[in-house]
Amino acid sequence: MMNLCSHTAYPSLCQPLVKRITNPSRATHRTIQALDSQSPL
């Protein structure tokens, strides 16, 4: 299984967000959603 977070700057932050996701596009979408939900308005 490919580890999508292995080549990121912060793999320890990436891994909890994209666990069990193997599709890079879906992983990117989920990460953006998580960041968007954390940003102040």
KOLMI-36706 format. One record per residue: x, y, z negated of N, C-alpha, C, O in turn; residue in one letter. Coordinates in Angstrom, 2 decimals. Example, Ala and Ser with C-alpha at 12.3 -4.5 7.8 and 13.67 -1.06 7.14 Angstrom:
2
<<13.19 -5.69 -7.80> <12.30 -4.50 -7.80> <13.20 -3.30 -7.80> <14.24 -3.32 -8.46> 'A'>;
<<12.85 -2.25 -7.08> <13.67 -1.06 -7.14> <12.90 0.03 -7.87> <13.41 1.14 -8.04> 'S'>;
REM end
This chain:
41
<<0.84 -1.19 0.00> <0.00 0.00 0.00> <0.88 1.25 0.00> <1.87 1.32 -0.73> 'M'>;
<<0.53 2.20 0.79> <1.30 3.43 0.92> <0.99 4.35 -0.26> <-0.17 4.54 -0.63> 'M'>;
<<2.04 4.93 -0.83> <1.86 5.89 -1.91> <1.86 7.29 -1.30> <2.91 7.79 -0.88> 'N'>;
<<0.69 7.92 -1.26> <0.56 9.23 -0.64> <1.32 10.31 -1.40> <1.66 11.35 -0.82> 'L'>;
<<1.60 10.09 -2.66> <2.24 11.12 -3.49> <3.76 10.99 -3.54> <4.42 11.83 -4.16> 'C'>;
<<4.31 9.99 -2.92> <5.75 9.74 -3.06> <6.62 10.84 -2.45> <7.77 10.99 -2.85> 'S'>;
<<6.11 11.60 -1.51> <6.90 12.65 -0.86> <6.42 14.05 -1.19> <6.73 15.00 -0.48> 'H'>;
<<5.66 14.18 -2.26> <5.17 15.50 -2.66> <6.15 16.14 -3.63> <7.01 15.46 -4.20> 'T'>;
<<6.02 17.43 -3.83> <6.89 18.14 -4.76> <6.60 17.74 -6.21> <7.50 17.74 -7.04> 'A'>;
<<5.34 17.39 -6.50> <4.94 17.03 -7.86> <4.12 15.74 -7.86> <2.90 15.79 -8.01> 'Y'>;
<<4.77 14.60 -7.68> <4.02 13.34 -7.59> <3.21 13.03 -8.85> <2.15 12.41 -8.75> 'P'>;
<<3.68 13.44 -10.00> <2.93 13.15 -11.23> <1.61 13.92 -11.29> <0.67 13.47 -11.95> 'S'>;
<<1.52 15.05 -10.63> <0.26 15.79 -10.55> <-0.63 15.25 -9.43> <-1.86 15.29 -9.53> 'L'>;
<<-0.02 14.77 -8.40> <-0.75 14.25 -7.25> <-1.45 12.92 -7.56> <-2.60 12.73 -7.19> 'C'>;
<<-0.76 12.03 -8.22> <-1.26 10.68 -8.41> <-2.64 10.59 -9.08> <-3.48 9.83 -8.59> 'Q'>;
<<-2.91 11.31 -10.16> <-4.25 11.19 -10.75> <-5.36 11.71 -9.83> <-6.50 11.26 -9.92> 'P'>;
<<-5.03 12.63 -8.95> <-6.05 13.19 -8.06> <-6.41 12.26 -6.91> <-7.56 12.22 -6.48> 'L'>;
<<-5.44 11.51 -6.43> <-5.69 10.70 -5.23> <-5.60 9.20 -5.49> <-5.43 8.42 -4.55> 'V'>;
<<-5.72 8.78 -6.74> <-5.64 7.34 -7.02> <-6.71 6.58 -6.25> <-7.85 7.02 -6.13> 'K'>;
<<-6.31 5.45 -5.72> <-7.16 4.55 -4.94> <-7.60 5.12 -3.59> <-8.45 4.53 -2.93> 'R'>;
<<-7.06 6.25 -3.17> <-7.37 6.81 -1.84> <-6.18 6.51 -0.94> <-5.04 6.83 -1.27> 'I'>;
<<-6.45 5.89 0.20> <-5.37 5.57 1.13> <-5.41 6.44 2.38> <-4.45 6.46 3.15> 'T'>;
<<-6.49 7.16 2.58> <-6.63 8.02 3.75> <-6.06 9.41 3.41> <-6.57 10.08 2.52> 'N'>;
<<-5.00 9.83 4.11> <-4.39 11.13 3.80> <-5.36 12.31 3.92> <-5.28 13.24 3.12> 'P'>;
<<-6.26 12.28 4.88> <-7.22 13.39 5.02> <-8.16 13.46 3.82> <-8.46 14.55 3.33> 'S'>;
<<-8.60 12.32 3.36> <-9.49 12.29 2.19> <-8.75 12.73 0.94> <-9.31 13.43 0.09> 'R'>;
<<-7.49 12.33 0.82> <-6.68 12.73 -0.33> <-6.49 14.25 -0.34> <-6.56 14.88 -1.39> 'A'>;
<<-6.25 14.82 0.82> <-6.10 16.27 0.93> <-7.38 16.98 0.54> <-7.36 17.97 -0.19> 'T'>;
<<-8.50 16.47 1.03> <-9.81 17.06 0.72> <-10.07 17.01 -0.79> <-10.52 18.00 -1.38> 'H'>;
<<-9.80 15.87 -1.41> <-10.04 15.74 -2.84> <-9.13 16.69 -3.64> <-9.58 17.28 -4.62> 'R'>;
<<-7.90 16.83 -3.23> <-6.97 17.72 -3.92> <-7.44 19.17 -3.81> <-7.41 19.91 -4.80> 'T'>;
<<-7.88 19.58 -2.64> <-8.40 20.94 -2.45> <-9.63 21.17 -3.32> <-9.77 22.23 -3.93> 'I'>;
<<-10.52 20.19 -3.38> <-11.71 20.30 -4.23> <-11.31 20.49 -5.70> <-11.88 21.33 -6.39> 'Q'>;
<<-10.33 19.72 -6.16> <-9.89 19.82 -7.55> <-9.28 21.19 -7.83> <-9.55 21.78 -8.87> 'A'>;
<<-8.47 21.69 -6.91> <-7.87 23.00 -7.09> <-8.92 24.10 -7.06> <-8.84 25.06 -7.83> 'L'>;
<<-9.89 23.97 -6.18> <-10.95 24.96 -6.05> <-11.80 25.01 -7.33> <-12.22 26.09 -7.75> 'D'>;
<<-12.04 23.88 -7.93> <-12.85 23.85 -9.15> <-12.11 24.45 -10.35> <-12.74 24.83 -11.33> 'S'>;
<<-10.79 24.53 -10.27> <-9.98 25.06 -11.36> <-9.67 26.56 -11.21> <-9.20 27.19 -12.16> 'Q'>;
<<-9.92 27.10 -10.03> <-9.56 28.52 -9.80> <-10.60 29.46 -10.38> <-11.80 29.20 -10.28> 'S'>;
<<-10.15 30.55 -11.00> <-11.11 31.52 -11.54> <-11.79 32.30 -10.41> <-11.21 32.50 -9.35> 'P'>;
<<-13.00 32.71 -10.65> <-13.74 33.47 -9.63> <-13.46 34.92 -9.68> <-14.01 35.69 -8.89> 'L'>;
REM end
